[in-house]
Amino acid sequence: MNERYSRQQLFAPIGEEGQKKIRGKHVVLVGAGALGTGNAEALVRSGIGKLTIIDRDYVEWSNLQRQQLYSEADAKERLPKAIAAKRRLEQINSEVEIEAIVGDAGPEELETIALKQRPDLWIDATDNFDTRLVINDVAYKYNIPWIYGACVGSYGLSCAFIPNRTPCLYCLLETVPQGGLTCDTAGIISPSVQMVISYQMAEALKILVEDWSALRGKLVSFDLWTNEYAAIRIDGVKKDGCPTCGRHPSYPFLSYEQRTKTAVLCGRDSVQIRPPALRQYDLNELAELFRRQGLQAEANPYLVSVSLGDKRLVVFRDGRALVHGTKDVQEAKAIYYRYLG
């Protein structure tokens, strides 16, 4: 018995055989915020074979209250979350292969991972419903299980979706909250984050050891402050006409329109600009170009941050950018094309 995982192997539903299965599996974690960092640490400590982390953002001071892998140094450097998470996770378990992707979790990116790497599981740790519907389409198109999770304030919910076994997220659209409150408008307490992580990780371990009969088969929701809990069976909500898991699936969230979308970030005065054709910038040259225009620019190996009065432009190596200080997409685009052409 491997001493490192001995306590986990003593748990009968996992055992030595289950531990070997975990070691041979690949999980893709979409998002590296509060849910992402918690799930990532749990997966790495459990002995997963490979973990891919994809996230488009960087560490900020407001993240440190609940996003458990990050430090003050990460926030000072504005390190991309995927990179900061990879560094910390490699210190926790050097046996795990960790891939960090700084970028969007869009249809093209997720389909490429599905086709080339054939992961065993997707875990949703995003902060927006559009991305979850993309994950849902990719999961069902390529027959890969995924686990939904979301939380805000003291409220959270989670559900595991298994292609050919359960209905998909699209079937549950009338049941699952899609918008409204966010962590940036209603706040978040760490116990609700940890509770969702626990639900997600419990289902993840069942999937990784292939104990399909132990899966919950329910959408679980709770409010830790008002002491409420609900679990709704999902097997009866499958729709024959569902565009993702119905009789004639079309996977609408993998369309071209989804690949070029400009997005207002969830609950924040920030807009992401994703140019039609991604490019590769020399970030030091780009920072110097901004400085020659009299602008205050800071660069690290992954991004350039430029102060523009009450706005801030953050440019990543691939040309993707975040415009902070506005929710107006047209204003954000004007700023982007003024400085980046």
NORSUL-V114960 format. One record per backbone hydrogen bond with DSSP energy under -0.5 kcal/mol. NH is the residue of the N-H (numbers start at 1). CO is the residue of the C=O. E is the energy in kcal/mol with one decimal. If there is no record, write none. Layout:
# NORSUL-V114960
NH CO E
NH CO E
This chain:
# NORSUL-V114960
3 1 -0.5
5 2 -0.8
6 3 -1.2
9 5 -2.5
10 6 -1.7
11 8 -0.9
12 10 -0.7
14 11 -2.2
15 8 -0.5
15 11 -1.9
18 14 -2.0
19 15 -1.9
20 16 -2.0
21 17 -1.9
22 18 -2.5
23 19 -2.3
24 20 -1.1
24 21 -0.6
25 22 -1.7
27 50 -2.2
28 121 -2.8
29 27 -0.5
29 52 -3.4
30 28 -0.6
30 123 -2.6
31 29 -0.9
31 54 -2.5
33 125 -0.6
37 33 -2.7
38 34 -1.7
39 35 -2.5
40 36 -2.7
41 37 -2.3
42 38 -2.0
43 39 -2.7
44 40 -2.5
45 41 -2.5
46 42 -1.5
47 43 -0.7
47 44 -0.9
48 43 -1.8
49 22 -1.3
49 25 -0.9
50 25 -1.9
51 97 -2.8
52 27 -2.6
53 99 -3.1
54 29 -2.2
55 101 -2.1
59 79 -2.9
63 60 -1.7
64 60 -0.5
64 61 -1.3
66 63 -1.5
67 63 -2.5
68 66 -1.1
70 67 -1.7
75 71 -1.5
76 72 -2.6
77 73 -2.0
78 74 -0.6
78 75 -0.6
79 74 -2.1
81 57 -2.0
84 80 -2.6
85 81 -2.9
86 82 -2.1
87 83 -2.3
88 84 -1.9
89 85 -2.9
90 86 -2.2
91 87 -0.9
91 88 -0.5
92 88 -1.2
93 89 -2.5
96 93 -1.1
97 49 -2.2
98 96 -0.6
99 51 -2.7
100 98 -0.5
101 53 -3.1
101 99 -0.5
102 100 -0.5
103 55 -1.8
103 101 -1.0
106 104 -0.7
110 106 -2.6
111 107 -2.5
112 108 -2.0
113 109 -1.9
114 110 -2.4
115 111 -2.6
116 112 -2.7
117 113 -2.4
118 113 -0.9
118 114 -0.7
120 26 -2.7
121 26 -1.1
122 145 -2.1
123 28 -2.6
124 147 -2.7
125 30 -2.4
125 123 -0.6
132 128 -1.2
133 129 -2.0
134 130 -1.5
135 131 -2.7
136 132 -2.6
137 133 -2.0
138 134 -2.7
139 135 -3.0
140 136 -2.1
141 137 -2.5
142 138 -2.2
144 139 -2.8
145 120 -0.5
146 161 -2.4
147 122 -1.6
148 146 -0.5
148 159 -3.1
150 157 -2.0
152 155 -2.3
153 187 -2.7
155 152 -2.7
156 222 -2.0
157 150 -2.3
158 220 -2.1
159 148 -1.7
161 146 -3.3
163 161 -0.5
165 162 -2.2
166 162 -2.7
171 168 -0.6
172 168 -0.7
172 169 -1.2
173 170 -1.4
175 172 -2.4
176 172 -2.3
181 179 -0.7
185 182 -1.1
186 182 -3.4
187 182 -0.7
187 183 -0.7
189 153 -2.1
192 189 -1.0
193 189 -1.1
194 190 -2.6
195 191 -2.0
196 192 -1.9
197 193 -2.4
198 194 -2.1
199 195 -2.1
200 196 -2.9
201 197 -3.2
202 198 -2.2
203 199 -1.8
204 200 -2.4
205 201 -2.7
206 202 -1.6
207 203 -2.2
208 204 -2.9
209 205 -2.1
210 207 -0.9
211 206 -2.9
212 210 -1.2
214 211 -1.5
215 212 -1.3
219 232 -2.9
220 158 -2.6
220 218 -0.7
221 230 -2.8
222 156 -2.2
223 228 -2.4
224 154 -2.6
227 223 -0.8
228 223 -1.9
230 221 -2.8
232 219 -2.5
233 231 -0.5
234 217 -1.8
237 234 -1.7
242 239 -1.7
246 242 -1.7
247 240 -2.3
249 246 -0.6
250 243 -2.3
251 243 -2.4
254 251 -1.7
255 252 -1.2
258 255 -0.8
259 255 -0.6
259 256 -1.4
260 256 -0.8
260 257 -0.6
263 272 -1.5
265 263 -0.6
265 270 -2.2
268 265 -2.0
270 268 -2.0
271 323 -2.0
272 263 -3.7
273 271 -0.5
273 321 -3.0
274 272 -0.6
275 273 -0.6
278 276 -0.5
279 318 -2.3
281 279 -0.5
281 317 -3.1
283 281 -0.9
286 282 -2.4
287 283 -2.6
288 284 -2.1
289 285 -2.2
290 286 -2.0
291 287 -2.2
292 288 -2.1
293 289 -0.6
293 290 -1.0
294 291 -2.1
295 290 -1.9
297 295 -0.8
298 305 -2.6
300 303 -2.3
304 315 -2.3
305 298 -3.2
306 313 -2.9
307 296 -2.2
308 311 -3.0
311 308 -1.5
312 324 -1.7
313 306 -2.5
314 312 -0.5
314 322 -2.8
315 304 -2.8
315 313 -0.5
316 320 -3.1
317 302 -1.1
319 316 -2.1
321 273 -2.2
322 314 -2.6
323 271 -2.9
324 312 -3.2
324 322 -0.7
325 269 -3.6
326 269 -1.2
329 327 -0.7
332 328 -2.4
333 329 -2.6
334 330 -2.2
335 331 -2.1
336 332 -2.5
337 333 -2.8
338 334 -1.7
339 335 -1.7
340 336 -2.4
341 337 -1.2
